[in-house]
Amino acid sequence: MPPLVTLIGRSVAFLVAPKGAEQVELTTPWQAVAEAGGTPRLVSTRAGLVQAFKHLERADTFPVDDVVGDADPAHYDALVLPGGVANPDYLRMDDGAVGFVRALCEAGRPVAVICHGAWTLVEADVVRGRTLTSWPSIRTDLVNAGARWVDEEVHVCRDGPGVLVSSRKPADLPAFVDTFVTEFTHARASGVKPPWPTAHAPDPSRHAPGKRAGRAA
């Protein structure tokens, strides 16, 4: 029997901007972390709610657990960067968000990134010498930042302080979540157990399929 994949005792940061994250790239990985026993925490640049999108349409809102400017990277065992075009474009203009990503990468924490999410890694200057995939339109940005780009459903890069798992688009999510949950399980834990409760139910995407998504006020 294969070993049980578990993230019990692991705190995983999901970093998104106040607006613009592609909802399925947030909720599907979030649910995978929760089902593996981990503690997903939503980190953003300000408190309150973040507005997710389904392509260009507003979808649901989700409560922020931690504001990135106040968050201690040592409290997190891993990082997930969802996509959505506007989401990483906003994050890479925020010094706190960029510094948070850089600190986790330099500490050797495992990172999972999908679609346009790699833009934030470019700004943090942590892709130099790494191999990853992404949405094709940001290939040139990654290459110019010193990365090697590949067109794969999911790619695992170990040529750096910590493992980097990347995928291209929502259709890659099944392979993406299976791979990064396994990699996060095998990575070294931070040793810091967060003393706070999460603001979320285990799965933030609680609306039934086909139900009209919630809108921000």
C-alpha positions as CSV (number, residue, x, y, z in Angstrom):
1,M,0.0,0.0,0.0
2,P,1.4,3.5,-0.9
3,P,2.2,5.8,2.0
4,L,-0.7,8.1,3.1
5,V,-0.4,11.6,1.7
6,T,-1.1,14.0,4.6
7,L,-0.5,17.6,5.5
8,I,-1.6,17.4,9.1
9,G,0.2,20.1,11.1
10,R,1.1,22.0,7.9
11,S,0.1,25.6,7.3
12,V,-0.2,26.6,3.7
13,A,-0.4,30.2,2.6
14,F,-2.6,31.1,-0.4
15,L,-1.5,34.5,-1.5
16,V,-4.0,36.5,-3.6
17,A,-4.7,40.2,-4.4
18,P,-7.9,41.8,-3.1
19,K,-9.4,41.3,-6.6
20,G,-8.6,39.2,-9.6
21,A,-7.8,35.7,-8.6
22,E,-9.2,32.9,-10.8
23,Q,-11.6,31.3,-8.4
24,V,-11.1,27.6,-9.4
25,E,-7.4,28.1,-9.1
26,L,-8.0,29.1,-5.5
27,T,-10.7,26.8,-4.4
28,T,-9.6,23.5,-6.0
29,P,-6.1,23.6,-4.4
30,W,-7.6,24.9,-1.2
31,Q,-9.9,22.0,-0.9
32,A,-7.0,19.6,-1.7
33,V,-4.9,21.0,1.1
34,A,-7.9,20.8,3.5
35,E,-8.7,17.2,2.5
36,A,-5.1,16.2,3.1
37,G,-5.3,17.5,6.7
38,G,-3.5,20.8,6.2
39,T,-4.4,24.3,7.2
40,P,-4.9,26.6,4.2
41,R,-4.8,30.3,5.1
42,L,-5.8,33.1,2.8
43,V,-3.2,35.8,2.7
44,S,-3.8,39.2,1.0
45,T,-2.6,42.8,1.0
46,R,-5.4,44.0,3.1
47,A,-8.0,42.7,5.5
48,G,-11.6,41.9,4.7
49,L,-12.8,40.0,1.7
50,V,-11.1,39.1,-1.6
51,Q,-13.1,39.1,-4.8
52,A,-12.5,36.1,-7.0
53,F,-13.3,35.9,-10.7
54,K,-14.4,33.3,-13.2
55,H,-12.4,34.6,-16.2
56,L,-13.7,38.2,-16.5
57,E,-16.8,37.7,-14.4
58,R,-17.1,38.3,-10.7
59,A,-17.5,35.1,-8.7
60,D,-17.4,34.6,-4.9
61,T,-15.8,36.5,-2.1
62,F,-13.6,34.9,0.6
63,P,-12.4,36.2,4.0
64,V,-8.8,37.0,4.5
65,D,-7.0,35.2,7.3
66,D,-3.7,37.2,7.3
67,V,-2.6,40.5,5.9
68,V,0.7,40.0,4.1
69,G,2.4,43.1,5.7
70,D,1.8,41.6,9.2
71,A,2.3,38.0,8.3
72,D,5.5,36.1,9.5
73,P,6.8,33.8,6.7
74,A,8.1,31.5,9.4
75,H,4.5,30.6,10.2
76,Y,3.9,28.9,6.9
77,D,5.1,25.5,5.6
78,A,4.3,26.1,1.9
79,L,2.9,28.6,-0.5
80,V,0.3,28.4,-3.3
81,L,0.0,31.2,-5.9
82,P,-3.3,31.0,-7.9
83,G,-3.5,32.7,-11.3
84,G,-5.9,35.2,-12.9
85,V,-4.4,38.0,-15.0
86,A,-5.1,40.9,-12.6
87,N,-4.2,39.0,-9.4
88,P,-0.4,38.6,-9.8
89,D,-0.2,41.9,-11.7
90,Y,-1.5,43.6,-8.5
91,L,0.7,41.5,-6.2
92,R,3.9,42.2,-8.0
93,M,3.3,46.0,-7.3
94,D,3.0,45.4,-3.6
95,D,6.4,45.3,-1.7
96,G,5.0,43.3,1.2
97,A,3.6,40.6,-1.1
98,V,6.8,40.4,-3.1
99,G,8.9,40.2,0.1
100,F,6.7,37.5,1.5
101,V,7.1,35.4,-1.6
102,R,10.9,36.0,-1.6
103,A,11.3,35.1,2.1
104,L,9.4,31.8,1.7
105,C,11.4,30.8,-1.4
106,E,14.7,31.7,0.1
107,A,13.8,29.7,3.2
108,G,13.3,26.6,1.0
109,R,9.6,26.4,1.5
110,P,7.8,24.5,-1.3
111,V,5.8,26.6,-3.8
112,A,3.0,25.7,-6.1
113,V,2.1,28.2,-8.8
114,I,-0.4,28.0,-11.7
115,C,-1.3,30.0,-14.8
116,H,-0.3,33.8,-14.5
117,G,0.7,33.3,-10.8
118,A,4.3,33.0,-11.8
119,W,4.4,36.8,-12.5
120,T,4.8,37.3,-8.7
121,L,7.8,34.9,-8.7
122,V,9.4,36.9,-11.5
123,E,9.1,40.2,-9.4
124,A,10.6,38.4,-6.4
125,D,13.5,37.3,-8.6
126,V,13.3,33.7,-7.5
127,V,13.0,32.0,-10.9
128,R,16.5,32.4,-12.0
129,G,17.9,29.0,-12.9
130,R,14.6,27.3,-12.3
131,T,12.4,25.3,-14.7
132,L,8.7,25.9,-14.7
133,T,5.6,26.2,-16.9
134,S,2.8,28.8,-16.9
135,W,0.2,30.3,-19.1
136,P,1.9,30.7,-22.4
137,S,1.6,34.5,-22.6
138,I,4.1,35.0,-19.7
139,R,6.7,32.7,-21.1
140,T,8.9,35.6,-22.3
141,D,8.7,37.2,-18.9
142,L,9.9,34.0,-17.2
143,V,12.7,33.5,-19.7
144,N,13.9,37.1,-19.4
145,A,14.0,36.6,-15.6
146,G,16.4,33.7,-16.0
147,A,14.0,30.7,-16.0
148,R,13.7,27.8,-18.4
149,W,10.1,27.5,-19.6
150,V,8.5,24.1,-20.5
151,D,5.0,23.4,-21.9
152,E,3.9,20.6,-19.6
153,E,0.7,19.8,-17.6
154,V,2.7,20.0,-14.4
155,H,6.4,20.4,-13.8
156,V,8.4,19.8,-10.6
157,C,11.7,21.7,-10.3
158,R,14.2,20.9,-7.5
159,D,17.0,23.2,-8.8
160,G,16.8,25.6,-5.9
161,P,16.3,26.1,-2.1
162,G,12.8,24.5,-2.3
163,V,10.7,22.5,-4.7
164,L,8.7,24.5,-7.2
165,V,5.5,22.9,-8.7
166,S,4.0,24.7,-11.7
167,S,1.1,24.2,-14.1
168,R,-0.4,26.1,-17.1
169,K,-4.1,26.5,-16.7
170,P,-7.3,25.3,-14.9
171,A,-7.5,22.2,-17.1
172,D,-4.2,21.1,-15.4
173,L,-5.6,21.3,-11.9
174,P,-6.1,17.6,-11.3
175,A,-2.4,16.9,-11.9
176,F,-1.4,20.1,-10.2
177,V,-3.1,19.4,-6.9
178,D,-2.0,15.7,-6.8
179,T,1.6,16.7,-7.4
180,F,1.9,19.7,-5.1
181,V,0.1,17.9,-2.1
182,T,2.6,15.1,-2.4
183,E,5.5,17.4,-2.6
184,F,4.3,19.5,0.3
185,T,3.9,16.4,2.4
186,H,7.5,15.4,1.8
187,A,9.0,18.8,2.4
188,R,10.5,19.9,5.7
189,A,8.0,21.4,8.0
190,S,8.6,24.9,9.4
191,G,8.4,23.8,13.0
192,V,6.1,26.8,13.9
193,K,2.6,25.8,14.7
194,P,0.2,28.8,14.1
195,P,-1.6,29.8,17.3
196,W,-4.6,31.2,15.5
197,P,-7.8,29.7,14.1
198,T,-8.6,29.9,10.4
199,A,-11.4,32.2,9.2
200,H,-12.7,29.6,6.7
201,A,-14.7,26.5,6.5
202,P,-12.5,23.7,5.1
203,D,-13.7,24.4,1.5
204,P,-14.3,28.0,0.7
205,S,-16.2,27.1,-2.5
206,R,-19.5,26.1,-0.8
207,H,-22.0,27.2,-3.4
208,A,-23.6,24.3,-5.4
209,P,-22.6,23.8,-9.0
210,G,-24.7,26.1,-11.2
211,K,-25.7,28.3,-8.3
212,R,-25.2,32.0,-8.9
213,A,-21.9,33.1,-7.3
214,G,-21.9,35.7,-4.5
215,R,-21.1,39.2,-5.4
216,A,-19.1,41.8,-3.4
217,A,-21.2,44.6,-2.0
